[in-house]
Amino acid sequence: MALGVRLDAGGRMPATAALDRVTARCAAVMRGVAGVVAAAAALLALAPPVEAGVLVPVVAGLLCWSVFFLWAGWTRGLLPQVVVFEVLITSALCVFQRDLVAGTLIGDSASWVGGLVTMTIVVINLTWRAGPAVPAGLVVVAAHLIGSGAFAVAGIHVLQVVATALLMSLLRKGAADADAELAAARDAEEKATVERERRRDERAQNSRMHGSVLATLMMIGAGGIGATSPMLRETAARHLADLDRMSEGGGTGPDHVPLHDRLAAGAARSGLVVHTRLVPVSVPWEVGEAFLEAVAEALANVLRHANVTTATVTLTEDDGLVAVEVRDRGMGFDVAGVPDHRYGLRVSILARMEMVGGRGVVESGPQGTRVTLRWTR
């Protein structure tokens, strides 16, 4: 069974549970109305040899039971014990109908007892599956036959039992098919969600690798960090800790981090002369990681491509909008002409910010390049 499909309190699938609720209320209303009509018909047709002293208490009891049946079916659904009592009550009325129905109407399917038989057959099949419903319906049919001796009417009632059971079986099969389709759709949705999360995590890890570890290696190659530099040892230790955390399936840190401190430390490790203007800002850990990696990639691009040794990093916050800007006065490039295989700009900066609900904008020209990163609380 699909884990994403919510069962009701009785362990039923949604479409089946909805069908059961509707049929229970329909059965309750129909049986309640039929009971009132039958009581009125019984009193109007009162004639010898039926005695009022016998009929009136029976009709009063029938009315009370009909009202209770309607209340129970509407508010709580048709519980098995309620339907069992319905079968017993209708069967008793059938067996003793010679004392309750005028002689000319005994065995007539149009008599008030005959009407109750038909309604009870319908109620049974609306409530129960065919397995128990058909035998219970035949019990009522047999009771009517015993009380009336009318085999033709019994045949009609048997057809009612079979036809109603067949109809409800088809309806329940349709509900079961709908539940199966819903379960399949929910399973597919869950698998798609898992796959999206897996790919998101994979992109984040790739971005982290490219934006930090590989960027550091590029700076070493470009001479930005000396091979024996204490800064290199510190940076390598931090990257190794990140790789260990990723390999263990982790990737979370403290709830909030001081973004200004993280950016200042990242700028110091960049291999450039970075002028910073950073206001104190604290952000969730994953947002801070996204900013840090995007800025590290932007500074690495300055070192690799801009043909300058200085850059500026600013951090501001205005009404919940956190903005970081990385600017250089280098040679610039054509943003629209960056090939799709250039992973750093597309993934380590733009996509990395999008992963945490932020966005990035890259602008470049002959006067230099500006990378703007924004995230709203």
N, C-alpha and C positions, 0 to 999 in steps of 0.2 A: 504493500500500500504506500502511496506517495506521502512523504513526510510533510509536504507543503499543503496538503488538503486538510482543512480543519473539520474534524468530526463534531457532531453535536453531543449532548450529554449522554445520549444512549448509544454512542459509538457508531452512528449512522453517517453515511456520506451525505454531502449537501443536497443533491437533487432528490435522493431517496427520502431524506428527512423532510424536505419541503413537500413532497408528494404525500407523505404520511400525515403531515399537519393539515394539509388541505382536505384530504379524504376524511380525516377524523372529524373535522368541523362540519363538513358536508353531511356525514353520516349522523352526527349529533342533531343538526337542524332538521334533517328529513325525518329522523325517527321521532323527534319531539313533536313536530307538526303532525305526523301520522298518528301519534298517540292521541292528540287532542281531537283530530278528525274522527278517529275510531271511537273515542268515548262519546262524542256527540252523535255519531251514527248509531251506536248501541242504544242510547237512550231514546232516540227518535223512532227506532225500530222495535221498541219494547212491545211485545205482544205475547199472549199465551202460546205455548206453555211456559214461557220465560217469566220468572217471578221477580218483581221489583226488589224484594228483600234480598235476593241473590245477586241480581245484576248491578244494583247501585253500589254496594261495597266493592265489587270487582272493578267497576268503572272508576271509582274513586282511587283505588290502588293503582290502576293503570295510569291515571293522570299524574299521581305522585311520582311513579316510576319514570314516566316520560319527561317530567320536568327535571328530575335528578339526572337522567340520561343526557339531556340537553346540556345541563350545567357541567357535568363531568366531562363530556366529550369536547365542549368548547374551551374549557379552562385547563384541563389536564391531559387531554387526549383520551382515546378510548382504551382504557386499561384492560388487560385480558379478563380479569375477574368481572368487570362490568359487562363485557360481551357474553361471558358464560351465563350470568344471571339473565341477560336478555334472551338467550336461547332457552333457558329453563322456563322463564315466565311465558314466552310465546308458545312453547310446547305445551305447557299446562293449559293455557287458554284453548289450544287446539283440541286437546284430549277431552276437555269438558265443554266443548262448544255446544253440545245438545242442550245444556242447561243455560246457555248464554245467548244463543242465536235463535231467532224464530224458525220454526220447522221448515218453512218454504225456502229459507236462505242457507240452511246447513249444507256445507260442501260447496257453496257458491264462492268463487274466487273474488266476487264483488262484495261479499259480506265484510263486516268490520274485522272479523277474525282473519279472513282471507287477505285483507289489505295489510294486516300486521305481519302475516307470514311473508308476503312479498318484501315488505320493508326490512324485516329481520334478515332475510337472505341477502339483501343488498348491504346491510350494515356489516354482516359477518365478512363478506368479501372485501368491503372497503377497509376493514380493520386487519384481517389476517391474510397470510399468503394462502395459495390454493390448497396446500397440503392439509392444514387443519380446517380451512374454511369450507371445503366441499363436504367432508363428513359431518361437520356441524350443521350445514344447510340441509343435508339429507335427514338428520335427526328431526329437524323441524318439519320437513315434508312428511316423514313417517308419522309424527304425532298428529298432523292434520288429517292424514289418511285414516288413522285409528279413530279419530273423533268424528269423521264425516263419512268414511267409506267411499269417497268420490275419487275413483282411480284416474278419471280424465283430468281433474284439477291437479292431482298429484303429478301427473305427467307434465303439466304446464309448469308446476313449481320446480320439477327436476330440470327442465330446460332453463328456467331462470337461474338455478344454481350454477349450471354449467356455463351459460352465457356470461354471467357476471364474473365468475372465476376467470374465464378466458380473457375478458376485457381488462380486468385488473392485472392479470399476468402480463399482458401487453404493455399496460401503462408502467408497471414496475420495471419491466425490461428496458423500456425507454429511459426511465430514470437511472437505472444502473448503467446503461450505455453513456448517458450524459455524465455520470460520475466518473466513468472510465476516461472519457475525453478530457474532463476537467483535471483528473489526476495526471494524465499524460502531459497536458499543457503546463501544469504546475511543476512537474518533474523537469520538463524542458527549460522552464524559466529558472529553476534552481540551478540546473547545470550551466546555463548561460551566465548566471550571476557568479557562480564559482569560477567559471573560466575568465570572466571579465576581471574579477578580483585577482586571479592568478596572473593575468597579463599585466594588470596594473602594478602588482608587486614586482613583477619581472622588469617592467619599464623603470620602476623606481630604483631597483637595484642596479640596472644597467646605467641609469642616469648617475647614480651615486658613484659607480665605478669610473665612469667617464669624467664626471665633474670634479672628482677629488683625487683618486689614485692616479689615473692617467694624466690628469692635469699636473700633478706634482712631478711625475716622470718627465713630462714635457719641459717643465721649468728647469729640472736638473740638466736635461739635454741642452737647453738654451743657455745654461750658465746662470740662471737666476738664483739658484740655491747651490751652495758648495757641497761637495760630497761628504765633507766632514763637519758640516754645519750642525750645531745643536738644534737649530730650528728644524733641520731635516729629520733628526732623530725624533723630535717631538711630533712632527707631522706624520712620520711613518708609524709611530706607536698609535696615534689616533686612528689612522686608516686601518691598521691591523685590528684594532678593537671593533671598528665598524664592520669589517669583513667577518670577524668571529660572530658578531651579533646577527648578521644576515645569514650566515651558514647555519645558525641554530634556530632560524625561523623567527627571530625577534625583530627588532627594528623600532622599538619604542624607547623613549627616554623619559625624563621628568615631564610633568604636566606643562610647565611654562619655563621658558629660558629668556635671558636678557639678550635680545637680538643685537643691540648696539655693541655689547662685549664680544659676541660671536663674530660680528662683521669686522670689528677692529682686529681681532686675532687673525681672521682670514686674510685681511689686507696686509698684515705684517708678514704673512707667509707667502705672499704672491710673487715675490721677486721683483716687484715694482716699487717705485716711490709713490705711495698712495696718500693723497690728502683726504682726510675724512672729516665730515661734519655729521655727527651721529647724535640724535636726541635719544634719551633713555626710553626704550620700548621693550615690553615683555610680550611674547607671543607663544602660542602652543608649540610644543617641541617639534612636531612634524612640520609646522609652518616655518619655524626657524631653520630647520634642516633644508627646506626647499629654498629659502632666501639665500642661505649660506652657499649651497651648491650652485645656484644660479649665478651668484656674484663671483664665486671662484672660477666658474667657467668663463664669465665675461672678462675677468682680469687675465685669465690664461690666454684668451683670444687677443687681448691687447698685447701681451708679451710676445705671442707668436706672430701676429699679423700686422699690428698697427705701426711698427717701426718707431715707437716712442718708449720712454722708460718711466713715464709718470701717468697717473690717472687720478680721478676724483670719485669718492664714494660718499653719498649723502643718504641719511635716513631721517624721515619725518613721519609724523602722525597727525592727522587732522580729522576730528570727528569720527574716529574709528577706522579711517583709511590709512593703512601703513604703506608707505612708498619708499622704495630704495632706488637710487639712480647711480649708475656707473657711467662715467664720461671720460673720454680721452680726446686728445687733439691730434690723433694720428692720421694716417692716409685715407681711412675710410674704405668702404666697399659697397657693392651693389647688393642690397638686401634681397631684392627680388631674384637676383641671379644665383643665390646660394644653392648648390646642388642638393637634391634630396638625401644623398648619402652622407652629407655633412651632419653628423649626429649631434655635435655639441650645441649648436645654435637652436636646432629644431627641438631636441629632446631635453638636453641638460638645462636649458634656460626656459624656453616657452612651455613645453609639455610639463616640465617639473613644477612650475608654478600652477598650472592648470590642475595638477593632481591634488592640490590642497585648496582648490577653490579660488586661486588667484589668477593673475594674468600678467603677461609680459609683452613689452613693445620694444622693438629694435629699430633705431633710426640711425642712418649713416650717410655721410657725404664727404666732400673734400675737406670740410672743417673738422672732421672727427666723427666719433660714434657715441651714441647715447643709448644705454639699455635702461629701461624703466620697468620696475617690478612693483606690482600693487596687490595688496590683499586687504579685504574688509572684514572687520570683526563681525 
